[in-house]
Amino acid sequence: MALADADKQCKAAILSLSIEPAPALYDMLQVKKKRKYKLYPKFIQGNETRERKLKENEKFIKNDFKTGNIDFEGCMRLLEKMQICFDEVHLKHIFKKTIDKHSRDIISMDDFKAIYRALVHRPEFEELFRAYSTDGKILPDSQLLKFLAKEQFQTEANETTALEIIMKYEPIDEVRTKRMLSFEGFIRYMNSDESSIFKSQHRTIYQDMNQPLCDYFISSSHNTYLIADQLMGPSHLWGYTSALLKGCRCLEIDCWDGNNNEPIVYHGHTLTSKIPFSSVIQVIDKYAFMSSAYPLVLSLENHCSPKQQEVMADCLKTILGEKLLSSPIGGEVDMTRLPSPEALKFKVLIKNKKVGTLEESLLRMEDEYHGETEELSDSGSDSEDEDTDDTLPLRQPRSPSKRKGERRSSLMPQKNPKVKKIKIALALSDLVIYTKSQKFVSFDHSLQHQQCNENNSIGETHARKLARTSVALNFQTPGTQMELQDGKFLDNGGCGYVLKPAFLRDRNTTFTPRNVGGHSKPLSLSIRLISGHQLPPSSMSKTNKADPMVQIEIYGVPEDQARKKSSVIKSNALCPKWNETFSFNIQVPELALIRFCVEDEVSLVNNEFLGQYTLPVLSLNTGYRRIPLMSKEGVKLESASLFVHVWYY
C-alpha cells in the first residue's frame, strides 16, 4: 500500500469511526493541605486536547497499518491505544468471523472499521438517534433537547445542557461547531456516566452532613483484617487498605496480647495469621481519608492486658497524631446530642469500653497515669464471638427446657450468678469520646437509659433473633450481602455516610419494618429490560457464548421484597435482546435497594453468576439508561452492561 493511500485511509477511518478516547479523562490527585486529604478531579477537555488526541489516533492507525494489515494482537493493541473497551473473548469471536471471510489471519483497515462498529455501534442506540435526527446523520441541539426532555425525563434541561453535551462528547469539529451531535457523539453520551442508571447528583455529597452521627447509616466492616477464610486464612494489612479505599468508615480491630509487649491483630482462638497492631494503625493513618473526609471509627475488640492496652494507646496517639480525636469538640462534656460528620471531618474516633465520665477523662489528661487501671464488669463487653456477656449464652446445648429459657431471656435477660471483671487501662479508656461500647440489653432499655455517646454491638446470632439485620460486613467476602452494602453506600458520593430517612431519625417514631403504617410513600416502578452488551461468556463455553437471563430484585422492608426473572436468551452473550417489562410497587422506597443480576442458565436447576449491579431505588435515573456490571469480587466489568428504560411515579 502506498504511503499516500495509507494517509487517506487513516484520516477517513478517524472521521468515520471517531475512535478517539473519551474527552473527559480523570486524574485523581491526592492533595495534602493542613492534614486534610482531598480528591480533585482533573478534567481534561476542550478543542486543544481533542485535536491532540485525534492526531495521536491518526498516528496509531498510520503506524499499525503501514504494512497494510494487522493480526489479532495488533487489533487489540490498536483498540487499547484508542481506549475502546472490549472483552477479549468477544473480540476474538468477531475477529475470527472477519478473517474467515478471506481465509487469512490478518485484517485490512476496512475490516478493522467493521470490527469497531460490531463492538461499538448498537442498533438500539441507532433507533433512538434516528427517531430525533432530522436526516439520520446528525442531531441538532434543539432535537437533542427534545430527546432529553421526552425520553430521559430531564425536565430541567435547557439549551445550555444540550450544548454542554455536544461540547463534551462530539468528536468531529465540523459537527461540534454547528452545535450538533453525530451518531458517534451520541454513542459516547449514551455510554457515559451521565447516561448511567445511577443519578449523577448522587455521585457527589448532596445530603445534609450536619446531623448527629447516629442519624446516618455508616459503612462498617467486620473482621477487616481477614482476606480469606475466617478460621484458618491469612490476616493482612490489605484488608484495611481495601476497605478504606471503598469508603468504609468503621473498621474492626481484633486486639490480643503479643510477644515482646507488642499487641497483635488476629481472629482469636483460630488458626488465622497475626499482624502487629502498630502496622495496622500505620496503614489506617495513610489511607484513612483518601476516599472520604468524614470521621473514621476504629472499633476495638479488645482482649489485651492493661499493659498492652497502654501500648495500644501510645501507638494510636503517636501514629495518628492530630487525626486522633482525644477530647470532645469545644470541651463539651455534658452532651445531649452527638456531633455531626461535618464537625468531625478528618478525625479518627476510638470505640472501646470506657471507665468513668468524659469529665474525669479530661481532668486526667494533664497527669501522668501510666500503669493505672480500673475494673469493669464484663456487662460492657462488645465481643461478638464469645459468650462473655451477662446474659445467658446463645450457644448452649439445646434441650426443650433450654429453648424455653432462651425464649424468656429474649424478653427479660437473666443474670449469671458470676459476672466476670475486666481491667481497662485508663490511657486507652480516655481516648474514647463519642463511641463508648455498651452492652445491648433491649431496645426499650436503650431508649430509657442509654447516653447518646454509648454504642451497642450485638452478636450476629442475637442480631438475627432481634431484627434479622446486619451492620458490619466482611468486606473481603464476596456475595449478595456485600453487593447490597456496596450498592447502599454508592449514595451520597460514596462517602460512607448516608442520612437516614426522617422517620428513622424521629425519637418518637412508630415505624417498624413489618408495620410501615403512615410512613409508606408508595412508588410504582417500571423497568423495561432492552438488551445486554458484551456480557461475560459462560465459563463452560469454549467461545463467547452464554445463555443469559436477568433477575431484578428489590430489597427493603418485608412487604417490598420481590424478585422477577427475564427469559433466557440462548447462545448470545455479545448482544442479547429481551425487550421485557417488569413492574414493582414499593411501599418504603427510602429503604429499598434494586439489584440487577445477570446469570448464565447452565441447566434448569443451576445458574452461573456473570455480573450484577445494585443501587438505592431513589438513586435510579429515569429514561434510557446504561447499567454497568460488577464481577463477583466487586470489580467493574469495563465492557459489560445492560440497557434499560426506567420510569417511576
C-alpha positions as CSV (number, residue, x, y, z in Angstrom):
1,M,0.0,0.0,0.0
2,A,1.4,3.4,-0.9
3,L,2.1,5.8,1.9
4,A,-0.2,8.5,0.5
5,D,-3.1,5.9,0.3
6,A,-2.4,4.9,3.9
7,D,-2.7,8.6,4.9
8,K,-6.0,9.0,3.2
9,Q,-7.4,5.8,4.7
10,C,-6.1,6.8,8.1
11,K,-7.9,10.1,8.0
12,A,-11.1,8.6,6.6
13,A,-11.0,6.0,9.4
14,I,-10.8,8.6,12.1
15,L,-13.7,10.6,10.7
16,S,-15.9,7.6,10.0
17,L,-15.1,5.9,13.3
18,S,-14.3,8.8,15.5
19,I,-12.4,6.4,17.7
20,E,-10.7,9.0,19.9
21,P,-10.6,8.3,23.7
22,A,-13.4,9.8,25.7
23,P,-12.7,13.5,26.0
24,A,-13.2,13.5,29.8
25,L,-10.2,11.8,31.5
26,Y,-9.9,11.9,35.2
27,D,-6.6,12.0,37.0
28,M,-7.4,11.7,40.7
29,L,-4.8,13.8,42.6
30,Q,-4.3,13.5,46.3
31,V,-3.6,16.9,47.8
32,K,-2.4,17.2,51.4
33,K,-3.3,20.5,53.0
34,K,-3.1,21.0,56.8
35,R,-3.7,17.3,57.4
36,K,-6.7,17.4,55.1
37,Y,-6.8,15.0,52.2
38,K,-9.0,15.7,49.2
39,L,-9.5,14.2,45.8
40,Y,-9.6,16.6,43.0
41,P,-10.8,15.6,39.5
42,K,-8.5,16.8,36.7
43,F,-11.0,17.4,33.9
44,I,-9.3,17.3,30.6
45,Q,-11.4,18.6,27.7
46,G,-11.6,21.3,25.1
47,N,-10.6,21.7,21.5
48,E,-6.8,21.7,22.1
49,T,-6.9,18.3,23.9
50,R,-9.4,16.9,21.4
51,E,-7.2,17.8,18.4
52,R,-4.2,16.3,20.2
53,K,-6.0,13.1,20.8
54,L,-7.2,12.9,17.2
55,K,-3.6,13.4,16.0
56,E,-2.5,10.6,18.3
57,N,-5.1,8.3,16.9
58,E,-4.1,9.2,13.4
59,K,-0.5,8.3,14.3
60,F,-1.7,5.0,15.9
61,I,-3.6,3.9,12.8
62,K,-0.9,5.0,10.4
63,N,1.8,3.1,12.3
64,D,-0.3,0.0,12.8
65,F,-1.4,-0.2,9.1
66,K,1.8,0.9,7.5
67,T,2.4,-2.6,6.3
68,G,-1.2,-2.8,5.0
69,N,-2.7,-5.3,7.5
70,I,-2.7,-6.3,11.2
71,D,-3.2,-9.5,13.1
72,F,-5.4,-10.1,16.2
73,E,-2.7,-8.9,18.6
74,G,-2.3,-5.7,16.6
75,C,-6.1,-5.2,16.5
76,M,-6.2,-5.5,20.4
77,R,-3.3,-3.1,20.7
78,L,-4.9,-0.5,18.5
79,L,-8.2,-0.7,20.3
80,E,-6.4,-0.3,23.6
81,K,-4.5,2.7,22.4
82,M,-7.8,4.3,21.4
83,Q,-9.3,3.3,24.8
84,I,-12.1,1.3,23.4
85,C,-13.5,-1.1,26.0
86,F,-13.7,-4.7,24.8
87,D,-13.9,-8.2,26.1
88,E,-11.1,-10.2,24.6
89,V,-13.2,-13.3,24.1
90,H,-15.9,-11.3,22.3
91,L,-13.2,-9.5,20.2
92,K,-11.6,-12.8,19.3
93,H,-15.0,-14.1,18.1
94,I,-15.7,-11.1,15.9
95,F,-12.1,-11.1,14.6
96,K,-12.4,-14.8,13.6
97,K,-15.7,-14.2,11.8
98,T,-13.9,-11.4,9.9
99,I,-10.9,-13.4,8.8
100,D,-13.0,-16.4,7.9
101,K,-14.4,-14.4,5.0
102,H,-11.0,-14.3,3.3
103,S,-9.1,-17.2,4.8
104,R,-6.2,-15.3,6.3
105,D,-5.0,-14.3,9.8
106,I,-4.7,-10.6,9.1
107,I,-7.2,-7.8,8.6
108,S,-7.3,-4.6,6.5
109,M,-8.3,-1.2,7.6
110,D,-11.9,-1.8,6.3
111,D,-12.0,-5.0,8.3
112,F,-10.9,-3.0,11.4
113,K,-13.6,-0.5,10.8
114,A,-16.2,-3.3,10.7
115,I,-14.9,-4.8,13.9
116,Y,-15.1,-1.4,15.6
117,R,-18.7,-1.0,14.5
118,A,-19.6,-4.5,15.7
119,L,-18.2,-3.6,19.2
120,V,-19.4,0.0,19.5
121,H,-22.4,0.6,17.2
122,R,-25.7,-0.7,18.7
123,P,-29.0,-1.0,16.9
124,E,-30.9,0.2,20.0
125,F,-28.8,3.4,20.0
126,E,-29.3,3.9,16.3
127,E,-33.0,3.5,16.6
128,L,-33.1,6.3,19.3
129,F,-30.8,8.5,17.3
130,R,-32.8,8.2,14.1
131,A,-36.1,9.0,15.9
132,Y,-34.8,12.5,16.7
133,S,-32.3,13.1,13.9
134,T,-33.6,15.2,11.0
135,D,-31.6,13.3,8.4
136,G,-30.4,10.2,10.2
137,K,-26.8,11.6,10.3
138,I,-26.8,14.4,12.8
139,L,-28.8,15.6,15.9
140,P,-29.2,19.4,16.2
141,D,-29.1,20.8,19.7
142,S,-32.9,21.5,19.5
143,Q,-33.6,17.9,18.8
144,L,-31.1,16.7,21.5
145,L,-33.0,18.9,23.9
146,K,-36.3,17.2,22.9
147,F,-34.7,13.8,23.5
148,L,-33.5,14.8,27.0
149,A,-37.0,16.1,27.9
150,K,-39.2,13.5,26.3
151,E,-37.1,10.3,26.7
152,Q,-34.8,11.0,29.7
153,F,-37.4,13.0,31.6
154,Q,-34.9,15.7,32.2
155,T,-37.5,18.5,32.5
156,E,-34.8,20.9,33.8
157,A,-32.7,20.6,30.7
158,N,-32.2,23.7,28.6
159,E,-30.1,24.9,25.6
160,T,-27.0,25.1,27.8
161,T,-27.5,21.5,28.9
162,A,-27.6,20.3,25.2
163,L,-24.6,22.5,24.3
164,E,-22.5,21.1,27.2
165,I,-23.3,17.5,26.0
166,I,-22.3,18.4,22.4
167,M,-19.0,20.1,23.5
168,K,-18.2,17.2,25.8
169,Y,-19.0,14.2,23.6
170,E,-18.9,15.2,19.9
171,P,-15.6,14.2,18.4
172,I,-15.9,15.8,15.0
173,D,-15.0,19.5,14.9
174,E,-17.2,20.4,12.0
175,V,-20.3,18.9,13.6
176,R,-19.5,20.3,17.0
177,T,-19.1,23.9,15.8
178,K,-22.6,23.7,14.2
179,R,-24.0,22.7,17.7
180,M,-24.9,19.3,16.5
181,L,-24.2,15.7,17.6
182,S,-23.2,12.9,15.3
183,F,-24.1,9.3,15.9
184,E,-20.5,8.7,17.2
185,G,-21.1,11.6,19.7
186,F,-24.5,10.2,20.7
187,I,-22.9,6.8,21.3
188,R,-20.3,8.4,23.6
189,Y,-23.0,10.2,25.5
190,M,-25.2,7.1,25.9
191,N,-22.1,5.1,27.2
192,S,-21.1,7.9,29.6
193,D,-21.8,8.2,33.4
194,E,-24.3,10.9,32.5
195,S,-26.5,8.2,30.9
196,S,-25.9,5.7,33.7
197,I,-28.8,4.3,35.7
198,F,-27.3,5.9,38.8
199,K,-28.1,9.6,39.3
200,S,-25.2,11.9,38.6
201,Q,-26.3,14.1,41.6
202,H,-25.9,11.2,43.9
203,R,-22.3,10.7,42.9
204,T,-21.4,13.8,45.0
205,I,-22.1,14.6,48.6
206,Y,-25.6,16.1,48.4
207,Q,-27.1,15.2,51.8
208,D,-27.1,17.3,55.0
209,M,-24.0,16.3,56.8
210,N,-24.7,18.4,59.9
211,Q,-27.0,16.0,61.7
212,P,-25.8,13.9,64.7
213,L,-23.7,10.8,63.9
214,C,-26.4,8.5,64.9
215,D,-28.7,9.8,62.2
216,Y,-26.6,8.2,59.5
217,F,-26.2,4.7,58.1
218,I,-22.4,4.2,58.3
219,S,-20.4,1.8,56.1
220,S,-18.9,-0.7,58.5
221,S,-16.6,-3.7,58.2
222,H,-16.3,-6.8,60.4
223,N,-13.0,-8.8,60.8
224,T,-11.5,-6.3,58.4
225,Y,-8.0,-7.9,58.7
226,L,-9.1,-11.2,57.2
227,I,-8.8,-11.5,53.5
228,A,-9.9,-15.2,53.0
229,D,-11.1,-17.9,55.4
230,Q,-12.4,-16.8,58.8
231,L,-10.9,-19.7,60.7
232,M,-7.5,-20.5,59.0
233,G,-7.0,-17.8,56.4
234,P,-4.3,-15.1,56.4
235,S,-4.7,-11.7,58.2
236,H,-3.3,-9.0,56.0
237,L,-3.0,-5.2,56.0
238,W,-4.6,-5.2,52.6
239,G,-7.9,-5.9,54.2
240,Y,-7.8,-2.4,55.9
241,T,-6.5,-0.7,52.8
242,S,-9.2,-2.2,50.6
243,A,-12.0,-1.3,53.0
244,L,-10.8,2.3,53.4
245,L,-10.5,2.7,49.6
246,K,-14.1,1.5,49.3
247,G,-15.2,4.3,51.6
248,C,-15.7,2.2,54.8
249,R,-16.0,4.4,57.9
250,C,-15.9,1.9,60.7
251,L,-13.2,-0.7,60.9
252,E,-12.9,-3.6,63.4
253,I,-9.6,-4.3,65.0
254,D,-9.4,-7.6,67.0
255,C,-6.6,-7.0,69.5
256,W,-4.7,-9.6,71.6
257,D,-1.5,-9.7,73.6
258,G,1.6,-10.5,71.5
259,N,5.2,-11.3,72.3
260,N,7.6,-8.6,73.5
261,N,4.8,-6.4,74.7
262,E,3.6,-5.9,71.1
263,P,-0.2,-6.1,70.7
264,I,-1.3,-8.2,67.7
265,V,-4.4,-8.4,65.5
266,Y,-6.0,-11.7,64.5
267,H,-9.2,-13.7,64.8
268,G,-8.8,-15.0,68.4
269,H,-8.9,-18.8,69.1
270,T,-8.5,-19.6,65.4
271,L,-5.6,-20.5,63.1
272,T,-5.6,-17.2,61.2
273,S,-2.2,-15.4,61.0
274,K,-1.2,-12.5,63.1
275,I,-0.2,-8.9,62.2
276,P,1.2,-6.2,64.6
277,F,-1.3,-3.6,65.9
278,S,1.2,-0.8,65.1
279,S,1.3,-1.9,61.4
280,V,-2.5,-1.8,61.2
281,I,-2.6,1.8,62.6
282,Q,0.2,2.9,60.2
283,V,-1.9,1.7,57.2
284,I,-5.0,3.4,58.7
285,D,-3.1,6.6,59.1
286,K,-2.1,6.5,55.4
287,Y,-5.5,5.6,53.9
288,A,-8.0,6.9,56.4
289,F,-9.2,9.9,54.4
290,M,-8.2,9.0,50.9
291,S,-11.7,8.1,49.8
292,S,-13.8,10.1,52.3
293,A,-13.2,13.1,54.5
294,Y,-15.7,12.1,57.1
295,P,-14.9,10.6,60.5
296,L,-13.4,7.1,60.8
297,V,-14.4,4.9,63.7
298,L,-11.9,2.2,64.9
299,S,-13.9,-0.4,66.8
300,L,-11.5,-2.2,69.1
301,E,-12.5,-5.7,70.1
302,N,-10.1,-5.5,73.0
303,H,-8.7,-8.7,74.5
304,C,-5.4,-7.2,75.7
305,S,-3.9,-7.0,79.2
306,P,-3.7,-3.5,80.7
307,K,0.0,-3.3,80.0
308,Q,-0.5,-3.9,76.2
309,Q,-3.6,-1.7,76.2
310,E,-1.2,1.2,77.2
311,V,1.0,0.2,74.3
312,M,-2.1,0.5,72.0
313,A,-2.9,3.9,73.4
314,D,0.6,5.2,72.8
315,C,0.6,3.7,69.3
316,L,-2.7,5.4,68.4
317,K,-1.5,8.8,69.7
318,T,1.9,8.6,68.2
319,I,1.0,7.4,64.7
320,L,-2.4,9.2,64.2
321,G,-1.3,12.4,65.9
322,E,-3.8,15.2,65.4
323,K,-6.1,13.0,63.4
324,L,-7.0,11.2,66.6
325,L,-10.0,12.7,68.5
326,S,-8.8,12.7,72.1
327,S,-11.2,15.3,73.6
328,P,-14.8,16.5,73.0
329,I,-15.3,19.2,70.4
330,G,-15.3,22.5,72.2
331,G,-14.6,20.7,75.5
332,E,-18.3,20.0,76.0
333,V,-18.8,17.1,78.4
334,D,-22.5,17.2,79.2
335,M,-23.7,16.4,75.8
336,T,-27.3,15.5,74.8
337,R,-26.5,15.2,71.1
338,L,-23.6,13.7,69.1
339,P,-21.6,16.0,66.8
340,S,-22.1,15.7,63.1
341,P,-19.9,14.1,60.4
342,E,-19.2,17.6,59.2
343,A,-17.9,18.7,62.6
344,L,-15.7,15.6,62.8
345,K,-14.1,15.7,59.4
346,F,-10.7,14.2,59.2
347,K,-10.9,12.8,62.7
348,V,-10.4,9.2,63.9
349,L,-12.7,8.0,66.7
350,I,-11.9,5.1,69.1
351,K,-14.7,2.8,70.1
352,N,-13.9,0.7,73.2
353,K,-15.1,0.2,76.8
354,K,-14.7,3.3,78.9
355,V,-14.1,3.9,82.6
356,G,-16.0,6.8,84.2
357,T,-17.1,10.0,82.5
358,L,-15.7,12.4,79.9
359,E,-15.2,15.0,82.6
360,E,-13.0,12.6,84.6
361,S,-11.0,11.8,81.4
362,L,-10.3,15.5,80.8
363,L,-9.2,16.0,84.4
364,R,-6.7,13.2,84.0
365,M,-5.2,14.4,80.7
366,E,-2.5,16.6,82.3
367,D,-1.5,14.0,84.8
368,E,0.9,11.1,84.3
369,Y,-1.2,8.0,84.9
370,H,0.6,5.2,83.0
371,G,0.1,1.9,84.7
372,E,-3.3,2.9,86.2
373,T,-6.2,0.6,85.6
374,E,-9.8,0.2,86.7
375,E,-12.1,-2.8,86.8
376,L,-15.4,-3.0,84.9
377,S,-17.9,-5.8,84.9
378,D,-18.0,-7.5,81.6
379,S,-21.5,-6.3,81.1
380,G,-19.9,-3.7,78.9
381,S,-18.4,-6.2,76.6
382,D,-19.0,-5.8,72.9
383,S,-17.4,-9.1,71.8
384,E,-19.4,-10.7,69.1
385,D,-17.6,-14.0,69.2
386,E,-17.6,-15.0,72.8
387,D,-20.2,-15.6,75.5
388,T,-18.7,-13.2,78.0
389,D,-21.8,-11.1,78.5
390,D,-24.0,-11.1,81.5
391,T,-27.0,-12.7,79.8
392,L,-27.4,-16.4,79.1
393,P,-25.0,-17.7,76.4
394,L,-26.6,-18.1,73.0
395,R,-24.8,-21.3,72.0
396,Q,-25.6,-23.6,74.9
397,P,-26.6,-27.2,74.0
398,R,-30.3,-27.2,73.2
399,S,-33.0,-29.1,75.1
400,P,-36.7,-28.4,75.4
401,S,-36.2,-26.7,78.7
402,K,-33.3,-24.7,77.4
403,R,-35.2,-23.5,74.4
404,K,-38.0,-22.2,76.7
405,G,-35.3,-20.4,78.8
406,E,-33.9,-18.8,75.7
407,R,-37.4,-17.5,74.7
408,R,-37.8,-16.0,78.2
409,S,-34.3,-14.4,78.0
410,S,-35.2,-12.5,74.9
411,L,-37.9,-10.7,76.9
412,M,-36.1,-10.3,80.2
413,P,-32.3,-11.0,80.4
414,Q,-31.4,-13.4,83.2
415,K,-28.2,-12.7,85.2
416,N,-25.5,-15.1,85.6
417,P,-24.5,-15.7,89.2
418,K,-20.9,-14.7,88.4
419,V,-20.0,-11.6,86.5
420,K,-16.5,-11.5,85.0
421,K,-14.4,-8.5,85.9
422,I,-12.1,-7.0,83.3
423,K,-9.3,-4.4,83.7
424,I,-9.2,-1.3,81.5
425,A,-6.1,0.8,81.1
426,L,-7.1,4.5,81.7
427,A,-4.7,5.6,78.9
428,L,-6.9,3.7,76.4
429,S,-10.2,4.4,78.1
430,D,-9.6,8.1,77.9
431,L,-9.3,8.0,74.1
432,V,-13.0,7.0,74.0
433,I,-15.1,10.2,73.5
434,Y,-18.2,9.7,71.4
435,T,-18.2,6.0,70.8
436,K,-18.3,4.1,74.2
437,S,-19.0,0.4,73.9
438,Q,-22.1,-0.6,75.9
439,K,-23.8,-4.0,76.2
440,F,-27.1,-4.3,74.5
441,V,-30.0,-5.3,76.8
442,S,-33.1,-4.4,74.9
443,F,-34.4,-1.6,72.7
444,D,-36.6,-0.3,75.5
445,H,-33.7,-0.3,77.9
446,S,-31.5,1.7,75.4
447,L,-34.3,4.2,74.8
448,Q,-34.8,4.9,78.5
449,H,-31.2,4.6,79.9
450,Q,-28.6,4.9,77.2
451,Q,-26.5,8.1,76.7
452,C,-26.0,9.5,73.2
453,N,-22.3,8.5,73.2
454,E,-22.9,4.9,74.1
455,N,-22.9,2.4,71.3
456,N,-24.2,-1.2,71.2
457,S,-22.6,-4.1,69.5
458,I,-24.9,-7.1,69.0
459,G,-23.6,-10.6,68.3
460,E,-24.6,-11.9,64.9
461,T,-26.8,-14.7,66.3
462,H,-28.6,-12.3,68.7
463,A,-29.0,-9.7,65.9
464,R,-30.7,-12.2,63.7
465,K,-33.1,-13.0,66.5
466,L,-33.9,-9.4,67.2
467,A,-34.1,-7.7,63.8
468,R,-32.8,-10.0,61.1
469,T,-30.3,-7.3,60.1
470,S,-26.6,-6.9,59.9
471,V,-24.5,-3.7,60.2
472,A,-20.8,-4.7,59.9
473,L,-19.9,-6.9,57.0
474,N,-16.9,-8.9,55.9
475,F,-15.6,-6.6,53.1
476,Q,-13.3,-9.4,51.9
477,T,-16.1,-11.9,51.4
478,P,-18.0,-11.5,48.1
479,G,-21.7,-12.3,47.8
480,T,-25.1,-10.8,47.8
481,Q,-24.8,-9.2,51.2
482,M,-21.6,-7.3,50.3
483,E,-23.1,-6.3,46.9
484,L,-26.1,-4.8,48.8
485,Q,-23.7,-3.0,51.2
486,D,-21.7,-1.6,48.2
487,G,-24.9,-0.5,46.5
488,K,-26.3,1.2,49.6
489,F,-23.2,3.3,50.0
490,L,-22.8,4.3,46.4
491,D,-25.2,7.0,47.5
492,N,-24.1,10.5,48.8
493,G,-20.9,10.5,46.9
494,G,-19.7,7.1,48.3
495,C,-18.5,9.0,51.4
496,G,-19.6,6.1,53.8
497,Y,-22.4,8.1,55.5
498,V,-26.0,8.0,54.2
499,L,-28.6,10.1,56.0
500,K,-31.4,8.0,57.4
501,P,-35.0,8.9,56.3
502,A,-36.8,11.3,58.6
503,F,-39.0,8.6,60.2
504,L,-35.9,6.8,61.4
505,R,-34.4,10.0,62.9
506,D,-37.5,10.8,64.9
507,R,-37.1,9.6,68.5
508,N,-40.9,9.1,68.8
509,T,-41.2,7.2,65.5
510,T,-43.8,4.4,65.3
511,F,-42.1,2.9,62.2
512,T,-41.3,-0.8,62.2
513,P,-40.2,-2.8,59.1
514,R,-43.2,-5.1,59.5
515,N,-45.7,-2.4,60.0
516,V,-44.8,0.7,58.0
517,G,-48.2,2.3,58.6
518,G,-48.4,6.0,57.8
519,H,-44.7,6.1,56.8
520,S,-45.5,4.4,53.5
521,K,-44.9,6.6,50.4
522,P,-45.7,4.0,47.6
523,L,-43.7,4.2,44.4
524,S,-44.6,2.4,41.2
525,L,-41.6,1.4,39.3
526,S,-41.4,0.1,35.7
527,I,-38.2,-1.4,34.2
528,R,-38.0,-2.3,30.5
529,L,-35.1,-4.6,30.0
530,I,-34.0,-3.9,26.5
531,S,-30.6,-5.5,25.8
532,G,-27.2,-6.5,27.1
533,H,-23.7,-5.8,25.7
534,Q,-20.5,-7.8,25.9
535,L,-21.7,-9.8,28.8
536,P,-19.1,-12.2,30.3
537,P,-19.2,-15.6,28.4
538,S,-20.0,-18.7,30.4
539,S,-17.1,-20.4,32.0
540,M,-18.3,-23.6,30.3
541,S,-18.2,-22.1,26.8
542,K,-15.2,-22.6,24.6
543,T,-16.2,-19.5,22.6
544,N,-18.0,-16.3,23.6
545,K,-21.4,-17.9,24.3
546,A,-23.7,-17.9,27.3
547,D,-27.4,-18.3,27.9
548,P,-28.0,-15.1,29.8
549,M,-31.0,-14.2,31.9
550,V,-31.5,-11.3,34.3
551,Q,-33.0,-11.3,37.8
552,I,-34.3,-7.9,39.0
553,E,-34.6,-8.0,42.8
554,I,-35.9,-5.5,45.3
555,Y,-34.5,-5.5,48.9
556,G,-36.2,-3.5,51.6
557,V,-38.9,-3.9,54.3
558,P,-40.6,-7.3,54.1
559,E,-43.5,-6.0,52.2
560,D,-41.2,-4.7,49.4
561,Q,-39.1,-7.8,48.9
562,A,-39.5,-9.0,45.3
563,R,-37.7,-10.9,42.5
564,K,-38.6,-11.1,38.9
565,K,-36.8,-13.0,36.1
566,S,-36.4,-12.4,32.4
567,S,-36.5,-15.0,29.7
568,V,-33.3,-16.8,28.7
569,I,-31.5,-15.8,25.5
570,K,-29.8,-18.8,24.0
571,S,-26.1,-18.7,22.9
572,N,-25.7,-14.9,22.9
573,A,-23.6,-13.0,25.4
574,L,-22.4,-10.4,22.9
575,C,-25.7,-8.6,22.3
576,P,-28.7,-10.4,23.8
577,K,-32.1,-8.6,23.4
578,W,-35.1,-9.0,25.7
579,N,-37.5,-6.1,25.4
580,E,-39.4,-7.3,28.5
581,T,-41.1,-5.0,31.1
582,F,-41.2,-5.6,34.8
583,S,-43.3,-3.6,37.4
584,F,-42.8,-3.2,41.1
585,N,-44.9,-1.5,43.8
586,I,-42.6,-0.3,46.6
587,Q,-44.0,0.9,49.9
588,V,-40.9,2.3,51.5
589,P,-38.6,3.4,48.7
590,E,-36.3,5.3,51.1
591,L,-35.1,1.9,52.4
592,A,-35.2,-0.1,49.2
593,L,-32.3,-1.3,47.0
594,I,-32.7,-2.7,43.5
595,R,-30.3,-5.4,42.2
596,F,-29.8,-6.4,38.6
597,C,-28.1,-9.9,38.5
598,V,-27.1,-11.5,35.2
599,E,-26.7,-15.3,35.2
600,D,-26.0,-18.0,32.6
601,E,-28.5,-20.8,32.6
602,V,-26.3,-23.8,32.9
603,S,-29.2,-26.2,33.5
604,L,-32.8,-26.0,34.7
605,V,-31.7,-26.1,38.3
606,N,-28.3,-24.4,38.1
607,N,-27.2,-20.9,37.1
608,E,-23.7,-19.3,36.8
609,F,-23.2,-15.7,38.1
610,L,-22.0,-13.4,35.3
611,G,-22.3,-9.9,36.8
612,Q,-24.5,-7.6,38.9
613,Y,-25.2,-4.0,39.8
614,T,-27.0,-2.8,43.0
615,L,-28.1,0.8,43.9
616,P,-30.7,2.6,46.0
617,V,-34.2,2.8,44.4
618,L,-34.2,6.6,45.0
619,S,-30.9,6.8,43.1
620,L,-32.5,5.5,39.9
621,N,-32.3,7.7,36.8
622,T,-35.4,7.8,34.5
623,G,-35.3,7.2,30.8
624,Y,-33.0,5.1,28.6
625,R,-30.1,4.1,30.9
626,R,-27.0,2.0,30.8
627,I,-26.3,-0.4,33.7
628,P,-22.6,-1.2,34.4
629,L,-21.9,-4.6,35.7
630,M,-19.6,-5.7,38.6
631,S,-17.8,-9.1,39.0
632,K,-18.3,-11.4,41.9
633,E,-15.3,-9.7,43.5
634,G,-16.8,-6.3,43.2
635,V,-14.6,-5.2,40.2
636,K,-16.2,-3.2,37.4
637,L,-16.5,-5.2,34.2
638,E,-15.5,-2.4,31.9
639,S,-17.1,-3.6,28.7
640,A,-20.2,-5.3,30.0
641,S,-23.5,-3.6,30.5
642,L,-27.3,-3.8,30.4
643,F,-29.6,-1.3,28.6
644,V,-32.9,-0.4,30.1
645,H,-35.7,2.1,30.2
646,V,-36.8,3.3,33.7
647,W,-39.9,5.1,34.8
648,Y,-41.4,5.6,38.2
649,Y,-44.0,7.8,39.9
